[in-house]
């Protein structure tokens, strides 16, 4: 078959001032030749193979097709010239013809993205944030306060925020310490999946590396690693519900609480989002160049300038995924919608306490029934199969399974609600003083929770080798990720009661705590790291197990290094200011709030708003 994708040497091409370098996509003309029929049959296995009748090229138009810099502004003449050029070469080499060709863009030696007014404004605002942090830090370095000091200045003190990052301070969380490690483990697995998606999207010289990955035991785990996101949803549901349950013990919990909770959440999440989004739409595109730079970096700049408001209202997941600014932030929209839905459930339980069990049970059934019915009647694919090669290449555009089941609120409701049920159960256990740490049943469930979680990742192994029926897809989408979520709920309860020393040590190990605290920033930053790396690649990427591992290791290290200043200069100050504005001193009624043994109200609030 013709190569699926190829890149000519970008720098060698543009050494010539007259040269033009074009990124093109083309579709082969269907005919009766044996080769085309083979390509057609091979591509029909879409759930594991690329569409090999659609080819992608980065071509030095001057060297191979007789173009010059006057063709940089793509016209019909440019398209026709390139189509004739590729038609001749492909027909000569394979006996096939090009039916259609589209040009994404053409680059010349003098192509530069000009700095505009938005670049300057965003740059000045980010410099202002930097100088405020440095100024407050310098002030407290040279003139350390004798007592507590000004809380607003301390919020921007790097020394204080660094100490809190390392040791946790009042936000250490006690029994909630395990959540920080779970955050890091979750991000590590997500980065592994996204590294594979990067290889699948880019101009990989050997696409069979991705196509054969569905047969490889370890690589196939990564394609179902998306269910690990359920850890975030379980923790979000647990902490939100637990905080509301403890709050309602001493406060009136009414509809008036909802706006305050929304404002609290927005102020906690938005500063880091605004900084990452601001850089993506202004200064990041100026940091490099390459054949794919405009396709992956400049493209995000243009999308963010158009659709920034989708993130500001925390509803990105309800819009087409391929046109999202910071598409990795779809999680924030899904989690926010589930947060609001759960607030309503908690209000009902607080208003009618005896309705707790029936209401929570009905919600659990509904949250499982909706994805089942949706998958069955919309004929969606199993979620595991939705990450197929051509969908990766199209950034999941027109992938209805990905949109309706993967990133939607209803598709993740059950996992979130399992976290709510776990919080409700744990709250009752505390009030009734159940000594679950001595329960042999909990110890046994805790021990098998990790094998069960790994088992759910293996579920659907054979779905990459055959087409599932509508009923199979519905069952898979309703139960697969929720079996995993249930196993994580058992694991969390077991950690609270320290039922297994090995498991507990694996999530309370000291070095994992600061990495967990930076995971929100890592989630926001990692896609930019991947985009800039892919955009500046000069030649096609040849994928092997070794290069995939090195790519993964490099992405993890670079992501967390980039997350450190974002956390110290933006996230930590925002969190500190949020505590000041919503502290008990501003709301006198909260001074009456009781504290359960081993749990601080500050830690519960901090951890829950972090998610």
C-alpha positions in Angstrom: 0.0 0.0 0.0 1.1 3.6 -0.4 2.6 5.1 2.8 -0.2 6.4 4.9 1.7 9.6 5.9 5.1 11.1 5.0 6.9 14.3 5.7 9.6 15.7 3.6 12.5 17.4 5.4 11.1 20.7 6.5 14.3 22.7 7.1 16.1 21.3 4.1 13.2 22.4 1.9 12.9 25.9 3.2 16.6 26.7 2.9 15.6 27.9 -0.5 14.0 31.3 -0.3 11.8 30.5 -3.2 10.6 27.2 -1.7 7.1 26.3 -0.5 6.2 23.4 1.9 2.6 22.2 1.9 0.5 19.9 4.1 -2.0 18.0 2.0 -4.6 15.2 2.5 -5.8 13.2 -0.5 -8.3 10.4 -1.2 -7.5 7.6 -3.6 -9.9 6.9 -6.5 -11.9 3.7 -6.1 -11.3 1.2 -8.9 -11.2 -2.6 -9.4 -7.5 -3.1 -9.2 -6.4 -5.8 -6.7 -4.4 -3.3 -4.7 -7.3 -0.9 -4.1 -9.6 -3.8 -3.2 -7.1 -4.9 -0.7 -6.8 -1.4 0.7 -10.6 -1.2 0.9 -10.9 -4.5 2.8 -8.1 -3.7 5.1 -9.5 -0.3 5.9 -13.0 -1.8 6.5 -11.7 -3.1 9.9 -12.0 0.5 11.1 -12.0 -0.4 14.8 -8.3 -1.3 14.5 -7.0 -0.1 11.1 -6.5 3.3 9.5 -8.4 4.3 6.4 -5.5 3.7 4.0 -7.3 5.1 1.0 -6.9 8.5 2.7 -3.2 9.7 2.5 -1.4 12.5 4.3 1.7 14.2 3.1 4.0 17.1 4.0 5.6 17.8 0.6 8.3 20.2 -0.5 6.3 21.5 -3.4 9.3 23.3 -5.0 11.4 20.2 -5.1 8.8 17.7 -6.2 5.9 19.5 -7.8 7.3 22.7 -9.4 5.7 25.1 -6.9 7.3 28.4 -5.7 6.6 30.9 -3.0 3.8 32.5 -5.0 1.7 29.4 -4.3 1.9 29.9 -0.5 -1.6 31.4 -0.6 -3.5 28.3 -1.5 -5.6 28.7 -4.7 -7.3 26.3 -7.1 -4.1 26.4 -9.2 -2.0 25.2 -6.2 -4.5 22.3 -5.5 -4.6 21.3 -9.1 -0.8 21.3 -9.5 -0.4 19.2 -6.3 -3.1 16.7 -7.4 -1.5 16.2 -10.8 1.9 15.8 -9.1 0.7 13.2 -6.6 -1.5 11.4 -9.2 1.5 10.9 -11.4 3.8 9.6 -8.6 1.2 7.3 -7.1 0.1 5.9 -10.4 3.7 5.2 -11.4 4.5 3.5 -8.1 1.2 1.7 -7.4 -1.1 1.9 -10.4 -3.6 4.0 -8.3 -5.0 7.4 -8.9 -5.9 10.4 -6.7 -9.6 11.3 -6.7 -9.4 14.4 -4.5 -6.8 16.5 -2.7 -7.1 19.2 -0.1 -4.4 21.6 1.1 -4.4 22.5 4.7 -1.8 25.2 4.3 1.6 26.0 2.6 4.7 27.4 4.4 7.5 29.6 3.1 10.8 30.6 4.6 9.4 34.0 5.6 6.3 32.8 7.3 6.1 34.3 10.8 3.1 34.8 13.1 2.9 38.5 13.9 2.5 39.7 17.5 -0.8 41.4 17.9 -2.6 43.4 20.6 -4.0 40.3 22.4 -0.5 38.8 22.7 0.7 42.0 24.3 -2.3 42.3 26.7 -2.1 38.6 27.9 1.7 38.9 28.1 1.4 42.0 30.4 -1.2 40.3 32.6 1.0 37.2 33.0 4.0 39.4 33.8 1.9 41.2 36.4 1.0 37.9 38.1 4.7 36.9 38.1 5.8 40.3 39.5 3.2 40.2 42.3 4.4 36.7 43.3 8.0 37.8 43.2 7.3 41.0 45.0 5.4 39.4 47.9 8.0 36.7 48.2 10.8 39.3 48.3 9.0 41.3 50.9 8.6 38.4 53.3 12.1 37.2 52.6 13.7 40.6 53.7 11.1 41.6 56.2 9.6 38.4 57.7 6.5 39.1 59.8 6.7 38.7 63.5 3.2 37.3 63.7 0.9 35.8 61.0 1.3 38.7 58.5 -1.1 40.0 55.9 -3.1 37.1 54.5 -3.4 38.6 51.0 0.3 39.1 50.6 1.0 35.7 52.0 -1.3 34.2 49.4 1.4 35.1 46.8 4.4 34.2 48.9 6.3 31.5 46.9 8.1 30.3 50.1 4.8 29.6 51.8 3.2 27.9 48.7 6.4 25.8 48.2 6.2 24.6 51.8 2.5 23.8 51.4 3.2 21.9 48.2 5.9 19.8 49.9 4.3 19.2 53.2 0.7 19.9 52.7 0.3 22.4 55.6 -3.3 22.5 56.9 -4.5 21.0 53.7 -2.7 17.6 54.3 -6.1 16.0 54.7 -5.4 13.3 57.3 -7.3 10.3 56.1 -7.7 12.0 52.7 -4.0 11.7 52.1 -4.6 8.8 49.8 -6.4 11.0 47.3 -3.2 12.8 46.3 -1.5 9.6 45.2 -4.6 8.5 43.4 -4.5 11.8 41.5 -0.9 11.3 40.4 -1.5 7.6 39.4 -4.5 8.7 37.4 -2.6 11.5 35.6 0.3 9.1 34.9 -2.0 6.7 33.1 -3.8 9.5 31.2 -0.4 10.7 30.0 0.3 7.1 28.8 -2.9 7.0 26.8 -2.4 10.5 25.4 1.2 9.6 24.3 -0.3 6.7 22.3 -2.9 9.1 20.8 0.0 11.5 19.9 1.7 8.7 18.0 -1.6 7.8 16.4 -2.4 11.3 15.3 1.1 12.4 14.1 2.9 11.6 10.9 4.0 8.2 12.1 6.2 6.4 9.5 4.9 3.0 10.6 1.1 3.2 11.3 1.1 -0.6 11.9 2.6 0.2 15.3 -0.8 1.6 16.3 -2.8 -1.0 14.3 -0.9 -3.9 15.9 -1.2 -2.4 19.3 -4.8 -3.7 19.6 -3.3 -7.2 19.6 -0.6 -6.4 22.1 -1.5 -7.1 25.7 0.2 -4.2 27.4 -0.5 -1.6 24.7 -4.2 -2.6 24.5 -4.4 -1.7 28.2 -3.7 1.9 27.4 -6.6 2.1 24.9 -9.0 1.3 27.8 -7.0 3.3 30.3 -9.6 6.1 29.8 -11.7 4.3 32.5 -9.1 5.5 35.0 -10.6 8.9 34.7 -13.4 7.4 36.8 -11.0 7.9 39.8 -11.4 11.6 39.4 -15.2 11.3 39.2 -15.3 9.0 42.2 -13.2 11.4 44.3 -15.2 14.4 43.1 -18.5 12.8 44.1 -17.2 11.5 47.4 -15.7 14.8 48.5 -18.5 16.9 47.3 -21.1 14.8 49.1 -19.0 14.3 52.3 -18.5 18.1 52.6 -22.2 18.7 52.1 -23.2 16.1 54.7 -20.8 17.5 57.4 -21.8 21.0 56.5 -25.5 20.2 56.8 -25.1 18.9 60.4 -24.7 22.4 61.7 -25.9 24.7 58.9 -29.1 25.3 57.0 -28.6 23.7 53.6 -30.9 25.3 51.1 -31.1 26.6 47.5 -29.1 29.6 48.7 -26.1 27.3 49.1 -26.0 26.4 45.4 -25.0 29.8 44.0 -22.2 30.1 46.6 -21.0 26.6 45.8 -20.9 27.5 42.1 -19.0 30.7 42.7 -16.6 28.9 45.0 -15.9 26.3 42.4 -15.5 28.8 39.6 -13.0 30.8 41.5 -11.0 27.7 42.4 -10.8 26.3 38.9 -10.7 29.3 36.6 -7.4 31.1 37.3 -5.2 28.2 36.1 -7.5 27.6 33.1 -7.3 31.3 32.1 -3.5 31.3 32.3 -3.0 28.1 30.2 -5.7 29.2 27.7 -4.2 32.7 27.5 -0.8 31.3 26.7 -2.2 28.9 24.2 -3.9 31.7 22.2 -1.0 34.1 22.3 2.6 33.2 23.1 2.9 29.4 22.7 2.4 29.7 18.9 5.5 32.0 18.8 7.7 29.4 20.5 8.6 27.2 17.5 7.9 26.1 14.0 7.6 22.9 11.9 5.6 21.2 9.2 2.8 20.4 11.7 3.1 23.5 13.8 0.1 25.3 12.2 -2.0 22.1 12.3 -1.6 21.4 16.1 -0.4 24.6 17.8 -1.7 27.5 15.6 -5.0 25.6 15.2 -5.5 25.6 19.0 -4.7 29.4 19.0 -7.4 30.1 16.5 -9.9 27.8 18.2 -9.2 29.4 21.6 -9.7 32.9 20.3 -13.1 31.9 18.9 -14.4 29.5 21.6 -12.7 30.7 24.9 -16.1 31.4 26.4 -17.0 27.7 26.4 -14.3 27.1 29.0 -15.1 30.2 31.0 -18.7 29.0 31.6 -17.3 25.5 32.4 -19.4 23.8 29.8 -16.8 22.7 27.1 -18.1 19.1 26.9 -21.4 20.1 25.4 -19.8 21.5 22.3 -18.1 19.5 19.3 -14.9 18.0 20.7 -12.8 18.8 17.6 -13.4 22.5 18.1 -12.7 22.8 21.8 -10.1 25.1 23.2 -8.0 23.0 25.5 -9.9 19.8 24.7 -8.3 18.1 27.7 -10.5 20.3 29.9 -13.7 18.5 28.9 -13.5 16.9 32.3 -14.1 20.2 34.0 -17.5 20.6 32.2 -18.6 17.1 32.9 -17.6 17.3 36.6 -19.3 20.7 37.0 -22.6 19.3 35.6 -22.4 16.3 37.8 -21.6 18.6 40.7 -24.8 20.6 40.1 -26.9 17.4 39.7 -25.6 16.0 42.9 -26.3 19.3 44.7 -30.0 18.8 43.9 -29.9 15.2 45.2 -28.2 16.4 48.4 -30.8 19.1 48.9 -33.6 16.5 48.7 -31.8 14.2 51.2 -31.3 17.1 53.6 -34.9 18.3 53.3 -36.3 14.8 53.7 -33.7 12.7 55.7 -35.7 9.5 55.5 -35.5 9.7 51.7 -31.8 9.1 51.7 -31.7 5.4 50.8 -34.5 5.4 48.2 -33.3 8.6 46.5 -29.7 7.5 46.3 -30.9 4.0 45.0 -33.1 5.5 42.3 -30.3 7.8 41.1 -28.0 4.9 40.9 -30.4 2.9 38.8 -31.1 5.9 36.5 -27.4 6.7 36.1 -26.8 3.1 34.9 -30.0 3.0 32.8 -29.3 6.2 30.8 -26.0 5.1 29.2 -27.5 1.7 28.5 -30.5 3.1 26.6 -28.5 5.8 25.0 -26.0 3.3 23.6 -28.6 0.8 22.5 -31.0 3.2 20.7 -28.2 5.4 19.2 -26.2 2.3 18.2 -23.1 3.6 19.8 -19.8 1.7 19.8 -18.3 0.3 23.0 -16.4 3.2 24.5 -13.2 1.1 24.4 -13.5 0.8 20.6 -14.3 4.6 20.2 -10.5 5.2 20.3 -9.9 3.7 16.9 -7.1 4.9 14.6 -9.0 7.1 12.1 -11.0 8.7 15.0 -7.6 9.6 16.6 -6.5 11.1 13.3 -9.7 13.2 13.1 -9.3 14.4 16.7 -12.5 12.4 17.6 -14.6 14.6 15.3 -18.0 13.0 14.3 -17.3 10.2 16.8 -20.7 10.0 18.4 -19.6 7.4 20.9 -16.8 9.6 22.2 -19.1 12.6 22.4 -22.2 11.0 24.0 -20.6 8.3 26.1 -17.1 9.3 26.9 -17.1 13.0 27.7 -20.8 13.5 28.5 -22.2 14.0 32.0 -24.7 11.1 31.7 -21.9 8.8 30.6 -20.0 9.4 33.8 -22.8 10.0 36.2 -22.8 6.5 37.7 -19.1 6.7 38.6 -19.6 10.1 40.2 -22.7 8.8 42.1 -20.8 5.8 43.4 -18.5 8.3 45.0 -21.5 10.0 46.5 -22.8 6.7 47.9 -19.4 6.0 49.4 -19.4 9.3 51.2 -22.9 8.7 52.5 -21.9 5.2 53.7 -18.7 6.5 55.3 -20.5 9.4 57.0 -23.0 6.9 58.5 -20.1 4.7 59.6 -18.6 7.6 61.4 -21.8 8.7 63.1 -22.6 5.1 64.2 -18.9 4.5 65.1 -18.6 1.3 63.1 -15.3 -0.3 63.6 -14.8 -1.4 60.0 -11.1 -1.7 60.3 -11.6 -5.0 62.0 -14.1 -6.3 59.4 -12.8 -9.4 57.6 -15.2 -8.7 54.8 -13.9 -5.2 54.2 -10.3 -6.5 54.3 -11.1 -9.1 51.8 -12.9 -6.7 49.5 -10.0 -4.2 49.9 -7.5 -6.8 48.9 -9.3 -7.8 45.7 -10.3 -4.3 44.7 -7.1 -3.7 42.8 -7.2 -7.0 40.8 -10.9 -6.2 40.0 -9.9 -2.7 38.8 -7.2 -4.2 36.5 -9.7 -6.8 35.3 -12.1 -4.1 34.2 -9.4 -2.6 32.1 -9.1 -6.0 30.2 -12.9 -6.2 29.6 -13.7 -5.9 26.0 -10.4 -7.3 24.8 -12.0 -9.0 21.8 -14.0 -6.0 20.7 -11.1 -4.7 18.7 -11.3 -7.8 16.5 -15.0 -7.9 15.8 -18.1 -5.7 15.6 -20.1 -5.7 18.8 -23.9 -5.9 18.7 -26.0 -3.0 19.9 -26.9 -4.9 23.1 -23.2 -5.8 23.8 -22.2 -2.2 23.4 -25.0 -1.0 25.7 -24.0 -3.5 28.4 -20.3 -2.6 28.1 -20.9 1.2 28.2 -23.2 0.9 31.2 -21.1 -1.4 33.3 -17.4 -1.5 32.3 -16.2 1.8 33.8 -18.6 1.5 36.7 -17.2 -1.8 37.8 -13.9 0.0 37.9 -15.4 2.9 39.8 -17.0 0.5 42.4 -13.6 -1.1 42.9 -12.0 2.3 43.6 -14.8 3.1 46.1 -13.9 -0.1 48.0 -10.2 0.8 47.8 -10.9 4.3 49.2 -12.9 3.0 52.2 -10.1 0.4 52.8 -7.5 3.1 52.9 -9.5 5.1 55.4 -9.5 2.2 57.8 -6.0 1.0 56.8 -7.0 -2.5 56.0 -3.9 -3.5 54.1 -0.5 -2.1 54.9 1.0 -2.5 51.4 -2.0 -0.8 49.6 -2.0 2.0 52.1 1.7 2.6 51.9 1.4 2.8 48.1 -0.9 5.8 48.3 0.5 7.5 51.4 4.2 7.5 50.2 5.5 11.0 50.8 6.9 12.0 47.4 3.6 11.3 45.8 1.8 13.9 47.8 3.2 17.0 46.1 2.9 15.4 42.7 -0.8 14.8 43.4 -1.2 18.4 44.4 0.1 19.5 41.0 -2.1 17.1 39.0 -4.8 19.7 38.2 -2.1 21.9 36.6 -0.6 18.8 34.9 -4.0 18.0 33.4 -4.2 21.5 31.9 -0.6 21.7 30.7 0.2 18.3 29.3 -1.7 18.7 26.0 0.3 21.9 25.2 3.5 19.9 25.9 2.4 17.2 23.5 1.2 19.7 20.8 4.5 21.7 20.8 6.5 18.6 20.7 4.6 17.2 17.8 4.3 20.5 16.0 8.1 21.0 15.8 8.9 17.5 14.5 10.8 17.9 11.2 10.5 14.4 9.9 8.1 11.4 10.2 8.1 9.7 13.6 9.2 6.1 13.6 7.5 4.4 16.5 8.9 1.5 18.5 8.3 0.3 22.0 11.5 2.1 23.1 10.6 5.4 21.5 7.1 5.2 22.9 8.5 4.6 26.4 11.0 7.5 26.0 8.2 9.7 24.7 6.0 8.9 27.6 8.8 9.4 30.2 9.7 12.8 28.6 6.1 13.9 28.5 5.5 13.0 32.2 8.7 14.8 33.3 8.2 17.9 31.1 4.5 18.1 32.1 5.2 18.2 35.8 8.1 20.6 35.4 5.8 23.0 33.6 3.1 22.4 36.2 5.3 23.6 39.0 5.4 27.3 38.2 1.7 27.2 37.3 0.9 25.8 40.7 3.1 28.1 42.7 2.3 31.3 40.9 -1.4 30.8 40.0 -3.1 27.8 41.5 -1.8 28.0 45.0 -2.5 31.8 45.3 -5.9 31.3 43.9 -6.7 28.6 46.4 -5.3 30.8 49.3 -7.5 33.8 48.2 -10.5 31.5 48.0 -10.0 30.4 51.6 -9.7 34.0 52.7 -12.9 35.1 50.9 -14.9 32.0 52.0 -13.3 31.6 55.4 -15.5 31.3 58.6 -14.5 34.8 59.6 -16.5 36.1 56.7 -19.4 33.8 57.4 -19.8 33.8 61.2 -22.3 30.8 61.2 -19.5 28.5 60.0 -17.6 29.0 63.3 -20.2 26.6 64.9 -19.2 23.9 62.5 -18.1 20.7 64.2 -15.2 18.6 63.2 -15.1 14.9 63.0 -12.1 13.1 64.6 -9.2 12.9 62.3 -10.7 15.2 59.6 -10.2 18.9 59.3 -12.8 21.1 57.6 -10.1 23.0 55.8 -8.7 19.7 54.3 -12.1 18.5 53.2 -12.8 21.9 51.5 -9.4 22.1 49.9 -9.4 18.6 48.5 -12.9 18.8 47.2 -12.5 22.1 45.5 -9.2 20.9 44.0 -11.2 18.4 42.0 
